């Protein structure tokens, strides 16, 4: 389901966040069937036969086969269990991919920059938090979809960006680049206090390497305090979230337990040898923080005493896995629930924040 467009991120791409089902097990089951023949119950077979041969409006429904399969799954009333065609499956995995085009900023729906990626084209061009994007290449920005389309083309491009800053208009030149789109980080200052800011927008396959990059940068600059922004993170791959936690926990730390329908449990533990420690840790969350992101935030709250700030999280404590058919269509279905190391389950409940606050990074105090 699509998340409300409260924050659109332009991290080396402009990316509108979608709720793609939250925690998604990276492994998939594959059906090595010899052909496309599928054995189904007699009733289903008979319904298909009758409609194919005798239904008056059969020709009006070109994709009856696919629609019947979708209807069968939809009847389960589980929004996370879906039958997806080959094209829809490709779109799902594409949404979980990491690389994208952009300039390296996060903006809100008023076109105001909320964060700037360290060493990004935007940072190098001088764009700052609080700048409002007014136009691009002399074309006035009227809505967020237009802004997405103008910046997130499938190729590198040079942009002339007009901004409004302190009631003055400025023009900056900036080029888009292809980079990881799940992480944005920077070293920020507020009230003479310096801290590391790390925004994770989803847990994809390359997210851990980008988080390591951020940890190294913070370490080289002797950063003592860390703010992790998960406010618009709907989840992603559980394994990716676990690997990211490893940079903060080190090796062999239990971070979550998955329990399947047959009662079988799987423990997820960190495996990182390198551990980065901070004096103060904060996690920014919202009602859009879900699933794998809740695992991440909940572990930091329980085990490292990181403070959760914002609003209580979404509350998705179940995981999905995909069964891939020979034609590359998939059945994505709920197969397990998960709990935090303490045994706490958050399905339908969410994580409770330590401090309820309407967060504005420009006024956020650390320490």
C-alpha positions in Angstrom: 0.0 0.0 0.0 1.2 3.5 -0.7 2.4 5.5 2.3 1.1 9.0 2.8 3.4 11.5 1.0 4.5 13.4 4.1 8.2 13.1 3.2 9.6 12.5 -0.3 13.2 11.7 -0.3 15.7 12.7 -3.0 18.7 10.7 -1.9 20.7 10.5 -5.0 17.3 10.0 -6.5 13.9 11.4 -5.5 12.0 8.5 -4.1 8.4 8.4 -3.0 8.1 5.9 -0.2 5.7 3.0 -0.7 4.6 0.4 1.9 5.6 -2.7 0.0 4.7 -5.1 2.7 7.4 -4.4 5.3 9.7 -7.2 6.4 10.5 -9.3 3.4 12.5 -12.5 3.7 15.4 -12.3 1.2 15.3 -15.9 0.2 12.5 -17.2 -2.1 11.1 -20.6 -2.8 11.4 -21.6 -6.5 9.1 -24.1 -8.2 11.2 -26.2 -10.5 8.2 -27.5 -12.4 8.7 -29.0 -15.8 5.9 -27.1 -17.5 3.1 -24.7 -16.8 0.5 -27.4 -15.9 -0.8 -26.9 -12.4 -2.9 -29.4 -10.4 -5.8 -27.6 -8.8 -8.9 -28.8 -7.0 -11.7 -30.1 -9.2 -14.0 -27.2 -8.3 -11.5 -24.5 -9.4 -10.9 -26.4 -12.6 -14.6 -26.7 -13.3 -15.3 -23.0 -12.7 -12.4 -22.1 -15.1 -13.8 -24.5 -17.7 -17.3 -23.1 -17.5 -16.3 -19.4 -17.7 -13.9 -20.1 -20.5 -16.4 -21.8 -22.7 -19.8 -20.3 -21.7 -19.5 -17.0 -19.9 -21.2 -14.3 -22.1 -18.6 -11.7 -21.4 -15.5 -13.9 -21.5 -13.8 -11.8 -24.2 -14.1 -8.7 -22.1 -11.7 -10.1 -19.5 -8.3 -10.7 -21.2 -6.5 -11.8 -18.1 -9.1 -14.1 -16.5 -6.4 -16.6 -15.5 -4.4 -14.0 -13.5 -7.5 -12.4 -12.1 -8.8 -15.7 -10.8 -5.5 -16.4 -9.0 -5.6 -12.8 -7.5 -9.1 -13.3 -6.4 -8.4 -16.5 -4.6 -5.5 -14.9 -2.6 -7.5 -11.7 -2.0 -10.2 -13.7 -0.2 -7.7 -14.3 2.6 -8.1 -10.7 3.7 -4.4 -10.4 4.4 -3.1 -7.2 2.7 0.5 -8.6 2.8 -0.4 -11.9 1.0 -0.5 -11.3 -2.8 -0.3 -13.1 -6.1 1.8 -10.9 -8.5 2.2 -11.3 -12.2 5.7 -11.3 -13.7 5.5 -7.5 -14.4 4.1 -6.8 -10.9 6.8 -8.9 -9.3 9.5 -7.1 -11.2 8.1 -3.8 -9.9 8.1 -5.1 -6.3 11.8 -6.1 -6.5 12.6 -2.9 -8.3 11.1 -0.9 -5.4 13.4 -2.8 -3.0 16.5 -2.1 -5.2 19.1 0.3 -4.0 20.4 2.3 -6.9 18.6 5.4 -8.3 19.3 8.8 -9.7 19.1 12.0 -7.7 21.0 14.8 -6.1 21.2 13.7 -2.4 18.5 15.5 -0.4 15.3 14.7 1.5 12.4 17.1 1.1 8.9 17.5 2.5 5.7 18.0 0.5 6.2 21.8 0.6 9.5 21.3 -1.4 11.6 22.3 1.7 14.9 20.4 2.1 14.9 18.4 5.4 18.4 16.8 5.0 21.4 16.8 2.7 23.6 13.8 2.0 27.2 14.1 2.9 29.5 14.4 -0.2 26.5 14.5 -2.5 26.0 16.8 -5.5 23.5 18.8 -3.4 26.0 19.2 -0.6 28.8 20.2 -3.0 26.4 22.7 -4.7 25.7 24.4 -1.4 22.1 23.3 -0.8 21.1 23.5 2.9 18.4 22.3 5.2 15.5 24.8 5.1 16.0 25.7 1.4 12.8 25.6 -0.6 13.0 24.4 -4.2 11.1 26.9 -6.3 12.0 25.9 -9.9 14.2 23.5 -11.9 15.6 24.6 -15.2 13.3 27.7 -15.1 10.2 25.5 -14.7 8.1 26.3 -11.6 7.5 23.4 -9.2 3.8 23.0 -8.6 3.5 19.5 -7.1 5.7 16.7 -5.7 5.1 14.4 -8.6 6.4 17.0 -11.0 9.5 17.4 -8.9 10.1 13.6 -8.8 9.7 13.4 -12.6 12.1 16.3 -13.2 14.9 15.0 -11.1 14.6 11.2 -11.1 15.1 10.5 -14.8 17.0 7.4 -15.8 20.2 9.2 -16.7 22.6 11.8 -15.3 21.6 15.4 -16.0 22.6 18.9 -15.2 20.0 20.9 -13.2 19.6 24.6 -12.6 17.8 24.8 -9.2 16.2 28.0 -7.9 15.7 28.0 -4.1 14.2 30.4 -1.6 16.5 30.9 1.5 15.9 33.6 4.2 13.4 35.4 1.8 16.1 35.6 -0.9 16.2 33.7 -4.2 19.3 31.9 -5.2 20.2 29.6 -8.2 22.5 26.6 -7.8 23.8 24.2 -10.4 23.7 20.6 -9.6 24.0 17.3 -11.4 22.2 14.0 -10.7 24.2 10.8 -10.1 23.4 7.1 -9.8 23.9 6.0 -6.2 22.4 4.0 -3.4 18.9 5.3 -2.6 18.2 3.8 0.8 20.6 5.8 3.0 21.3 9.5 3.6 23.9 10.7 6.1 25.6 13.8 7.2 27.4 15.5 10.1 25.1 18.1 11.5 25.5 21.0 14.0 22.8 22.4 16.2 23.4 24.9 19.1 27.1 24.3 18.8 26.6 20.6 19.2 27.8 18.2 16.4 26.2 14.8 15.8 26.0 12.1 13.1 22.7 12.0 11.2 21.8 8.8 9.5 18.5 8.4 7.6 17.5 4.9 6.4 14.5 4.9 4.1 14.4 1.1 3.5 16.5 -1.9 4.2 17.7 -3.1 0.8 20.6 -5.3 -0.3 23.2 -2.5 -0.3 21.9 -0.6 2.8 24.5 -2.3 5.2 27.4 -1.2 3.1 26.1 2.4 3.0 25.6 2.3 6.8 29.2 1.1 7.2 30.3 4.1 5.0 28.4 6.4 7.4 29.9 4.8 10.5 33.4 5.2 9.1 32.8 8.8 8.3 31.4 9.5 11.7 34.3 7.7 13.4 36.9 9.7 11.4 35.3 12.9 12.5 35.1 11.7 16.2 31.3 11.9 16.4 30.0 10.9 19.8 26.3 11.2 19.3 24.1 9.5 16.7 20.6 10.2 15.4 19.0 7.6 13.2 16.0 8.6 11.2 13.5 5.8 10.5 10.4 8.0 10.2 9.5 7.0 6.7 11.0 3.5 6.6 8.4 0.8 5.8 10.8 -2.1 6.3 12.5 -4.1 3.7 14.7 -7.2 4.0 15.1 -8.5 7.6 18.6 -9.7 6.9 19.6 -6.2 5.8 18.3 -4.7 9.1 20.1 -7.4 11.1 23.4 -6.7 9.3 23.0 -3.0 9.9 22.4 -3.6 13.6 25.7 -5.4 13.6 27.6 -2.2 13.2 26.1 -1.0 16.5 26.1 -4.3 18.4 29.2 -6.1 17.1 29.1 -9.9 16.8 26.7 -12.6 18.0 23.9 -10.4 19.4 20.4 -11.7 19.2 18.2 -9.1 17.5 14.9 -10.9 16.7 13.2 -14.2 16.6 10.9 -15.4 13.8 8.2 -18.0 14.6 6.6 -19.8 11.6 3.1 -21.3 11.5 4.4 -24.8 12.4 6.1 -23.4 15.5 9.6 -23.5 14.2 11.7 -20.6 15.4 14.7 -18.9 13.8 17.0 -16.6 15.7 18.6 -13.7 13.9 22.0 -12.7 15.3 24.5 -10.1 14.3 27.8 -11.2 12.7 29.8 -7.9 12.4 33.3 -7.9 14.0 33.5 -4.1 13.9 31.4 -2.2 16.5 30.7 1.5 16.6 29.8 3.0 19.9 28.1 6.4 20.7 27.6 8.3 23.9 24.0 9.3 23.1 21.8 7.5 20.6 18.4 8.5 19.3 16.0 7.0 16.8 13.4 9.1 15.1 10.2 7.2 14.4 6.6 7.8 13.2 3.4 5.9 12.5 5.0 5.0 9.1 8.0 3.2 10.7 7.1 -0.4 10.1 8.3 -4.0 10.2 12.1 -4.5 9.7 12.5 -0.8 10.7 10.6 -1.6 14.0 13.0 -4.6 14.6 15.9 -2.1 14.1 14.4 0.6 16.4 13.1 -1.9 19.0 16.5 -3.6 19.4 18.3 -0.3 19.9 15.7 0.8 22.4 15.8 -2.5 24.4 19.5 -3.3 24.3 21.4 0.0 23.8 19.0 2.3 25.5 18.6 4.5 22.4 15.7 6.9 22.9 12.8 6.6 20.5 11.5 10.1 19.6 8.5 11.0 17.5 5.3 9.0 17.6 4.4 5.3 18.2 5.3 3.1 15.2 3.0 1.2 12.7 2.9 -2.2 14.4 3.7 -4.8 11.8 5.2 -7.9 13.4 4.8 -10.4 10.6 7.0 -11.4 7.7 6.5 -12.5 4.1 8.3 -14.8 1.8 7.9 -15.3 -2.0 7.2 -18.5 -4.0 8.4 -18.0 -7.5 6.6 -19.8 -10.4 8.3 -20.9 -13.6 6.8 -17.9 -15.5 8.4 -15.6 -12.9 5.1 -14.6 -11.3 5.1 -14.9 -7.5 3.0 -15.7 -4.5 4.1 -13.4 -1.6 2.6 -14.7 1.6 2.8 -14.2 5.3 4.6 -17.1 6.8 5.9 -16.0 10.3 5.6 -13.5 13.1 8.6 -11.9 14.8 9.4 -10.7 18.3 12.2 -8.6 19.8 14.9 -10.2 21.9 12.8 -9.6 25.1 10.0 -11.6 23.6 7.9 -8.5 22.9 5.6 -8.7 19.9 4.5 -5.5 18.2 1.9 -6.8 15.7 -1.0 -4.3 15.8 0.6 -2.5 18.6 3.8 -0.9 17.5 6.7 0.5 19.5 6.1 3.1 22.2 8.2 6.2 22.0 10.2 7.6 24.9 9.5 11.1 23.9 6.5 12.1 21.8 7.5 15.0 19.6 6.8 16.7 16.3 10.4 16.5 15.0 12.0 19.3 13.1 15.7 18.6 12.4 16.5 22.3 12.4 15.4 22.5 16.0 16.4 19.1 17.2 18.7 19.1 20.2 21.2 16.2 20.9 23.0 15.6 24.1 
